[in-house]
Amino acid sequence: MLSSDAEQLRKKKWFYIDKRWIECEGVQNIISKAWSYDCNGFEQSRVSFKLKHSRRSLVAWLRGANGNARKRIISIKGKITALRNNASNFDWSKLRLLKRELSKAYNDEETFWKQKSRALWLREGDKNTSYFHMATLQRRNRNMIKGFQISDGRWVVDQSDIIQEVEQYYNAVFAMHPLKAPGVDGMTPLFFQTYWNILSKEICDAVKSFFSTGYLLPT
């Protein structure tokens, strides 16, 4: 038996950071405001909460910002057609302005499909061969981490070795292509690279809390 309920058929959209947003006026203030939100909890939980709060703030902004380039293209083309049909009151300056807006909308549309294309990610590949993935994390004694396995299969258990691997991990994040596939939270490397001056303190505090307690917040 099939249900005709539209709500059940609607799929939840997958969130990911769009490069076009970074260039929009006011987005940095949105991130700064979301990240300065006062919340309780220990360091890792605060970072998790603020990432979620940043996502919600960006989604709310996007809904009111006419961010869909395809809709903008259709709308601007309609305005240009209407302007050209009004021969008795033709405004050249307005036409030039609309053409600039149309060009920007086309550029935004091209950027969108470049990001969405899986072919870009496959073509670019992972060029950073020194990138160590924290592939397997032991969760014992309430997620007390005693070591983790790096990409060559070795287990790292010594504190100094763990610190070195984590440093390499974060160096690799900043060396990554900004538009590489996002993590489960939808945040691409571009987000962290662009807003690191806003995010850095709390993220570093969360990493320090891991080293002092051995506890890693479950994903």
Secondary structure by P-SEA (a helix, b strand, c coil): cccccccccbbbbbbbbbcccccccaaaaaaaaaaaccccccaaaaaaaaaaaaaaaaaaaaaaacccaaaaaaaaaaaaaaaaaccccccaaaaaaaaaaaaaaaaaaaaaaaaacaaaaaaaccccccccccccccccccccccccccccccccccaaaaaaaaaaaaaaaaacccccccccccccaaaaaaacccccaaaaaaaaaaaaccccccc
